[in-house]
Amino acid sequence: MVDFEEQGAIWWLFLSQNHFPYGLFTSSIAPTRLAILVTDEPLPSVAAKLGGFDAIFTSLLRTACESLDVPQPLESQLALTAHDVVNGDPATVYPDPDTIDAVFITGSSHSASSNQDWIEGRVRVIGVCFGHQIVARALGARVGRSPHGWELSVVKVGLTEEGKRVFGAGSLKIYQTHRDAVLEYPPGVVPLAHNQVANTGHGHPEFSPFMMGEMLRIRHRAGVIPDGPFENAMARVADKHDGIAIARAFLRFLRE
């Protein structure tokens, strides 16, 4: 298992105080060895079009590299490996910490507050939605059902002064799809962003209108998302979002 606590951990709304180095992107430095821990599968209709979450995040990170002021090929910045930690053999599926520089935990429909063997986990860590809840839990914070219920579709979040420095913007818009939440800040972190629903971030920079729309429609038909939140979310599903800007911040964390 991976111990999240020895080095740094960043997820898109938390910043560990001493672990966000800055510098210049360059292809002269060896690529950062990033292990993607795949914690769920996309909806079948999404997987048929876009592949698994490892492929979806690879595409996001590739676009982020290409959007830099000096565009870089993904392969010059990151050496990616994917690890299915839900279905794989726990004895072999996790990467050897000596062979990687960072870990990226995907989103998941599983609950980060549950005690399934594969959830309980020395490298730099990025977590998205479920992944950031796992990081927060590993750092001692409470994770559970949000008292505000669902947060869905494109949502605006405000940034703290540190968040503005990290993301280079005054605010962000990001896809959300969660009912669980980090209920308190772990000790020793610097808040980056917040909104009226959550003090921590559960956003999905990898989402697109297609992915969000499919998820909303299927969960609504299944009775998981009530009519009101569904209609409100669908009204914003095609809004502009800042997924690439957030992915560029991921790259800075990994590379600079």
GUTOR-980348 format. One record per residue (C-alpha): residue number from 1; residue in three letters; x, y, z. Coordinates in Angstrom, 2 decimals. Layout:
<fivexs>
(fivex NUM, "ALA", (X, Y, Z));
...
</fivexs>
This chain:
<fivexs>
(fivex 1, "MET", (0.00, 0.00, 0.00));
(fivex 2, "VAL", (1.09, 3.61, -0.41));
(fivex 3, "ASP", (1.80, 5.77, 2.63));
(fivex 4, "PHE", (0.50, 9.24, 1.76));
(fivex 5, "GLU", (2.07, 11.03, 4.69));
(fivex 6, "GLU", (5.83, 11.03, 4.22));
(fivex 7, "GLN", (6.19, 13.45, 1.32));
(fivex 8, "GLY", (3.71, 15.94, -0.10));
(fivex 9, "ALA", (0.05, 15.70, -1.00));
(fivex 10, "ILE", (-1.93, 18.08, -3.13));
(fivex 11, "TRP", (-5.48, 17.68, -4.27));
(fivex 12, "TRP", (-7.19, 20.44, -6.05));
(fivex 13, "LEU", (-8.34, 22.37, -2.98));
(fivex 14, "PHE", (-5.73, 21.42, -0.40));
(fivex 15, "LEU", (-2.07, 22.39, -0.35));
(fivex 16, "SER", (0.40, 20.84, 2.04));
(fivex 17, "GLN", (2.46, 23.81, 3.21));
(fivex 18, "ASN", (5.93, 22.64, 2.31));
(fivex 19, "HIS", (5.38, 20.69, -0.89));
(fivex 20, "PHE", (4.62, 22.91, -3.87));
(fivex 21, "PRO", (7.90, 23.61, -5.65));
(fivex 22, "TYR", (8.06, 26.10, -8.49));
(fivex 23, "GLY", (10.35, 26.38, -11.54));
(fivex 24, "LEU", (10.31, 26.14, -15.30));
(fivex 25, "PHE", (8.95, 23.33, -17.44));
(fivex 26, "THR", (11.72, 21.72, -19.43));
(fivex 27, "SER", (12.20, 18.56, -21.44));
(fivex 28, "SER", (15.82, 18.33, -20.25));
(fivex 29, "ILE", (14.64, 16.95, -16.90));
(fivex 30, "ALA", (13.59, 13.31, -16.82));
(fivex 31, "PRO", (9.81, 12.81, -16.98));
(fivex 32, "THR", (8.01, 12.59, -13.65));
(fivex 33, "ARG", (6.96, 8.98, -13.04));
(fivex 34, "LEU", (3.25, 9.25, -12.26));
(fivex 35, "ALA", (1.18, 6.24, -11.18));
(fivex 36, "ILE", (-2.54, 6.62, -11.83));
(fivex 37, "LEU", (-4.50, 4.64, -9.24));
(fivex 38, "VAL", (-7.75, 3.76, -11.01));
(fivex 39, "THR", (-10.49, 3.50, -8.39));
(fivex 40, "ASP", (-13.57, 2.99, -10.58));
(fivex 41, "GLU", (-14.78, 2.52, -14.14));
(fivex 42, "PRO", (-16.63, 5.15, -16.19));
(fivex 43, "LEU", (-20.21, 4.57, -17.27));
(fivex 44, "PRO", (-20.29, 2.05, -20.15));
(fivex 45, "SER", (-21.38, 4.72, -22.63));
(fivex 46, "VAL", (-18.50, 6.95, -21.53));
(fivex 47, "ALA", (-15.95, 4.12, -21.56));
(fivex 48, "ALA", (-17.05, 3.11, -25.07));
(fivex 49, "LYS", (-16.26, 6.61, -26.33));
(fivex 50, "LEU", (-13.39, 7.77, -24.12));
(fivex 51, "GLY", (-11.87, 4.65, -22.53));
(fivex 52, "GLY", (-11.16, 4.07, -18.84));
(fivex 53, "PHE", (-10.26, 6.75, -16.32));
(fivex 54, "ASP", (-6.57, 6.20, -16.98));
(fivex 55, "ALA", (-7.16, 7.10, -20.65));
(fivex 56, "ILE", (-9.37, 10.06, -19.72));
(fivex 57, "PHE", (-6.79, 11.54, -17.35));
(fivex 58, "THR", (-3.99, 10.87, -19.82));
(fivex 59, "SER", (-5.93, 12.90, -22.38));
(fivex 60, "LEU", (-6.46, 15.71, -19.86));
(fivex 61, "LEU", (-2.78, 15.86, -18.94));
(fivex 62, "ARG", (-1.74, 15.71, -22.60));
(fivex 63, "THR", (-3.96, 18.70, -23.35));
(fivex 64, "ALA", (-2.52, 20.54, -20.34));
(fivex 65, "CYS", (1.02, 19.96, -21.64));
(fivex 66, "GLU", (0.03, 21.18, -25.09));
(fivex 67, "SER", (-1.58, 24.31, -23.59));
(fivex 68, "LEU", (1.58, 25.50, -21.80));
(fivex 69, "ASP", (3.14, 28.79, -22.92));
(fivex 70, "VAL", (5.82, 26.62, -24.51));
(fivex 71, "PRO", (3.88, 23.49, -25.55));
(fivex 72, "GLN", (5.44, 20.22, -24.45));
(fivex 73, "PRO", (4.69, 16.64, -25.46));
(fivex 74, "LEU", (3.19, 14.68, -22.59));
(fivex 75, "GLU", (5.93, 12.06, -22.78));
(fivex 76, "SER", (8.61, 14.70, -22.09));
(fivex 77, "GLN", (6.90, 15.65, -18.82));
(fivex 78, "LEU", (5.25, 12.53, -17.44));
(fivex 79, "ALA", (5.84, 8.77, -17.59));
(fivex 80, "LEU", (2.40, 7.35, -16.83));
(fivex 81, "THR", (1.42, 3.93, -15.52));
(fivex 82, "ALA", (-2.10, 2.77, -14.59));
(fivex 83, "HIS", (-3.02, 0.53, -11.67));
(fivex 84, "ASP", (-6.52, -0.93, -11.17));
(fivex 85, "VAL", (-6.53, -0.91, -7.38));
(fivex 86, "VAL", (-10.15, -2.10, -7.11));
(fivex 87, "ASN", (-9.88, -5.29, -9.15));
(fivex 88, "GLY", (-6.15, -5.97, -9.06));
(fivex 89, "ASP", (-4.27, -8.26, -6.69));
(fivex 90, "PRO", (-3.41, -6.10, -3.62));
(fivex 91, "ALA", (-0.06, -7.86, -3.37));
(fivex 92, "THR", (1.06, -6.72, -6.82));
(fivex 93, "VAL", (-1.19, -3.97, -8.20));
(fivex 94, "TYR", (0.33, -1.04, -6.28));
(fivex 95, "PRO", (3.45, 0.53, -7.75));
(fivex 96, "ASP", (6.78, 0.09, -6.02));
(fivex 97, "PRO", (7.39, 3.48, -4.31));
(fivex 98, "ASP", (11.01, 3.34, -5.45));
(fivex 99, "THR", (9.91, 3.34, -9.11));
(fivex 100, "ILE", (7.56, 6.36, -9.03));
(fivex 101, "ASP", (7.66, 10.04, -8.16));
(fivex 102, "ALA", (3.96, 10.75, -7.70));
(fivex 103, "VAL", (0.50, 9.18, -7.40));
(fivex 104, "PHE", (-2.77, 10.33, -8.93));
(fivex 105, "ILE", (-5.98, 8.90, -7.37));
(fivex 106, "THR", (-9.01, 9.06, -9.66));
(fivex 107, "GLY", (-12.59, 9.80, -8.72));
(fivex 108, "SER", (-14.87, 6.93, -7.75));
(fivex 109, "SER", (-18.45, 6.03, -6.90));
(fivex 110, "HIS", (-17.11, 4.25, -3.81));
(fivex 111, "SER", (-17.24, 5.98, -0.43));
(fivex 112, "ALA", (-13.93, 7.29, 0.86));
(fivex 113, "SER", (-15.20, 6.77, 4.42));
(fivex 114, "SER", (-15.65, 3.02, 3.98));
(fivex 115, "ASN", (-13.08, 0.48, 5.15));
(fivex 116, "GLN", (-12.68, -1.72, 2.09));
(fivex 117, "ASP", (-9.21, -3.23, 2.01));
(fivex 118, "TRP", (-8.16, -1.48, -1.21));
(fivex 119, "ILE", (-9.02, 1.98, 0.19));
(fivex 120, "GLU", (-6.83, 1.93, 3.27));
(fivex 121, "GLY", (-3.38, 2.76, 2.15));
(fivex 122, "ARG", (5.60, 7.91, -0.10));
(fivex 123, "VAL", (5.23, 9.96, -2.82));
(fivex 124, "ARG", (3.67, 13.21, -3.97));
(fivex 125, "VAL", (-0.08, 12.62, -4.33));
(fivex 126, "ILE", (-2.86, 14.18, -6.39));
(fivex 127, "GLY", (-6.43, 13.15, -5.65));
(fivex 128, "VAL", (-9.58, 14.04, -7.59));
(fivex 129, "CYS", (-12.95, 13.97, -5.78));
(fivex 130, "PHE", (-12.89, 10.50, -4.13));
(fivex 131, "GLY", (-9.10, 10.67, -4.39));
(fivex 132, "HIS", (-8.88, 13.92, -2.46));
(fivex 133, "GLN", (-11.21, 12.48, 0.18));
(fivex 134, "ILE", (-8.81, 9.55, 0.57));
(fivex 135, "VAL", (-5.89, 11.96, 0.97));
(fivex 136, "ALA", (-7.82, 13.96, 3.57));
(fivex 137, "ARG", (-8.76, 10.78, 5.43));
(fivex 138, "ALA", (-5.13, 9.62, 5.41));
(fivex 139, "LEU", (-4.19, 12.98, 6.96));
(fivex 140, "GLY", (-6.73, 12.58, 9.76));
(fivex 141, "ALA", (-9.79, 14.52, 8.54));
(fivex 142, "ARG", (-13.39, 13.32, 8.79));
(fivex 143, "VAL", (-15.05, 12.22, 5.55));
(fivex 144, "GLY", (-18.76, 11.48, 5.18));
(fivex 145, "ARG", (-22.09, 12.55, 3.66));
(fivex 146, "SER", (-22.30, 16.27, 2.99));
(fivex 147, "PRO", (-25.07, 18.01, 4.94));
(fivex 148, "HIS", (-25.77, 20.00, 1.77));
(fivex 149, "GLY", (-26.54, 16.95, -0.38));
(fivex 150, "TRP", (-25.51, 16.68, -4.01));
(fivex 151, "GLU", (-23.16, 19.17, -5.68));
(fivex 152, "LEU", (-23.48, 18.74, -9.44));
(fivex 153, "SER", (-22.39, 20.07, -12.83));
(fivex 154, "VAL", (-20.30, 23.20, -13.42));
(fivex 155, "VAL", (-19.88, 25.12, -10.16));
(fivex 156, "LYS", (-17.97, 28.33, -9.42));
(fivex 157, "VAL", (-15.50, 28.24, -6.54));
(fivex 158, "GLY", (-13.72, 31.16, -4.96));
(fivex 159, "LEU", (-9.99, 31.10, -4.38));
(fivex 160, "THR", (-8.00, 32.10, -1.34));
(fivex 161, "GLU", (-4.94, 34.29, -1.85));
(fivex 162, "GLU", (-2.80, 31.16, -2.01));
(fivex 163, "GLY", (-5.28, 29.58, -4.41));
(fivex 164, "LYS", (-5.05, 32.61, -6.70));
(fivex 165, "ARG", (-1.27, 32.22, -6.73));
(fivex 166, "VAL", (-1.42, 28.48, -7.42));
(fivex 167, "PHE", (-4.04, 28.61, -10.18));
(fivex 168, "GLY", (-3.28, 32.06, -11.60));
(fivex 169, "ALA", (-6.94, 33.10, -11.51));
(fivex 170, "GLY", (-9.42, 34.90, -9.27));
(fivex 171, "SER", (-11.92, 32.02, -9.29));
(fivex 172, "LEU", (-12.52, 28.69, -11.01));
(fivex 173, "LYS", (-15.42, 26.83, -12.57));
(fivex 174, "ILE", (-15.26, 23.07, -12.29));
(fivex 175, "TYR", (-17.50, 20.04, -12.78));
(fivex 176, "GLN", (-18.75, 18.51, -9.53));
(fivex 177, "THR", (-20.56, 15.24, -8.82));
(fivex 178, "HIS", (-20.49, 14.24, -5.16));
(fivex 179, "ARG", (-22.56, 13.70, -2.03));
(fivex 180, "ASP", (-19.67, 12.72, 0.24));
(fivex 181, "ALA", (-17.41, 15.50, 1.46));
(fivex 182, "VAL", (-14.33, 16.25, 3.52));
(fivex 183, "LEU", (-15.97, 17.66, 6.64));
(fivex 184, "GLU", (-12.94, 19.43, 8.10));
(fivex 185, "TYR", (-9.49, 20.52, 7.07));
(fivex 186, "PRO", (-6.68, 18.11, 7.93));
(fivex 187, "PRO", (-4.00, 19.66, 10.12));
(fivex 188, "GLY", (-1.14, 21.38, 8.32));
(fivex 189, "VAL", (-2.85, 22.21, 5.03));
(fivex 190, "VAL", (-3.43, 25.55, 3.33));
(fivex 191, "PRO", (-6.94, 26.05, 1.90));
(fivex 192, "LEU", (-6.95, 27.02, -1.75));
(fivex 193, "ALA", (-10.64, 27.30, -2.65));
(fivex 194, "HIS", (-14.18, 27.00, -1.35));
(fivex 195, "ASN", (-17.81, 27.69, -2.12));
(fivex 196, "GLN", (-21.09, 27.77, -0.21));
(fivex 197, "VAL", (-21.47, 23.98, -0.37));
(fivex 198, "ALA", (-18.00, 22.73, 0.52));
(fivex 199, "ASN", (-14.85, 24.05, 2.17));
(fivex 200, "THR", (-12.79, 21.53, 0.21));
(fivex 201, "GLY", (-12.81, 20.58, -3.45));
(fivex 202, "HIS", (-14.35, 17.58, -5.10));
(fivex 203, "GLY", (-14.13, 18.84, -8.68));
(fivex 204, "HIS", (-13.51, 16.80, -11.82));
(fivex 205, "PRO", (-11.16, 18.60, -14.22));
(fivex 206, "GLU", (-11.32, 15.58, -16.55));
(fivex 207, "PHE", (-15.09, 15.88, -17.13));
(fivex 208, "SER", (-16.72, 17.13, -20.32));
(fivex 209, "PRO", (-20.36, 18.02, -21.12));
(fivex 210, "PHE", (-20.77, 14.50, -22.54));
(fivex 211, "MET", (-19.43, 12.76, -19.42));
(fivex 212, "MET", (-21.37, 14.96, -17.01));
(fivex 213, "GLY", (-24.59, 14.70, -19.01));
(fivex 214, "GLU", (-24.39, 10.91, -19.22));
(fivex 215, "MET", (-23.82, 10.59, -15.51));
(fivex 216, "LEU", (-26.63, 12.97, -14.63));
(fivex 217, "ARG", (-29.17, 11.30, -16.91));
(fivex 218, "ILE", (-28.35, 7.75, -15.82));
(fivex 219, "ARG", (-28.34, 8.56, -12.10));
(fivex 220, "HIS", (-31.57, 10.55, -12.48));
(fivex 221, "ARG", (-33.31, 7.67, -14.25));
(fivex 222, "ALA", (-32.12, 5.35, -11.48));
(fivex 223, "GLY", (-33.65, 7.63, -8.86));
(fivex 224, "VAL", (-30.29, 8.54, -7.32));
(fivex 225, "ILE", (-30.50, 12.24, -8.24));
(fivex 226, "PRO", (-33.87, 13.93, -7.55));
(fivex 227, "ASP", (-35.69, 15.98, -10.19));
(fivex 228, "GLY", (-34.77, 19.41, -8.82));
(fivex 229, "PRO", (-31.00, 18.96, -8.56));
(fivex 230, "PHE", (-31.01, 17.12, -11.91));
(fivex 231, "GLU", (-32.76, 19.94, -13.76));
(fivex 232, "ASN", (-30.55, 22.56, -12.13));
(fivex 233, "ALA", (-27.41, 20.62, -13.02));
(fivex 234, "MET", (-28.46, 20.00, -16.63));
(fivex 235, "ALA", (-28.96, 23.74, -17.10));
(fivex 236, "ARG", (-25.23, 24.23, -16.42));
(fivex 237, "VAL", (-23.80, 21.09, -18.01));
(fivex 238, "ALA", (-22.41, 22.90, -21.07));
(fivex 239, "ASP", (-21.00, 25.90, -19.16));
(fivex 240, "LYS", (-17.36, 26.78, -19.64));
(fivex 241, "HIS", (-15.07, 25.16, -17.07));
(fivex 242, "ASP", (-11.42, 25.41, -16.03));
(fivex 243, "GLY", (-10.36, 21.77, -16.16));
(fivex 244, "ILE", (-7.26, 22.49, -18.26));
(fivex 245, "ALA", (-6.14, 25.31, -15.96));
(fivex 246, "ILE", (-6.44, 22.94, -13.00));
(fivex 247, "ALA", (-4.51, 20.27, -14.90));
(fivex 248, "ARG", (-1.74, 22.81, -15.54));
(fivex 249, "ALA", (-1.55, 23.34, -11.76));
(fivex 250, "PHE", (-1.22, 19.56, -11.40));
(fivex 251, "LEU", (1.69, 19.67, -13.85));
(fivex 252, "ARG", (3.41, 22.46, -11.92));
(fivex 253, "PHE", (3.10, 20.43, -8.74));
(fivex 254, "LEU", (4.57, 17.38, -10.44));
(fivex 255, "ARG", (7.29, 19.04, -12.51));
(fivex 256, "GLU", (8.50, 22.30, -11.03));
</fivexs>
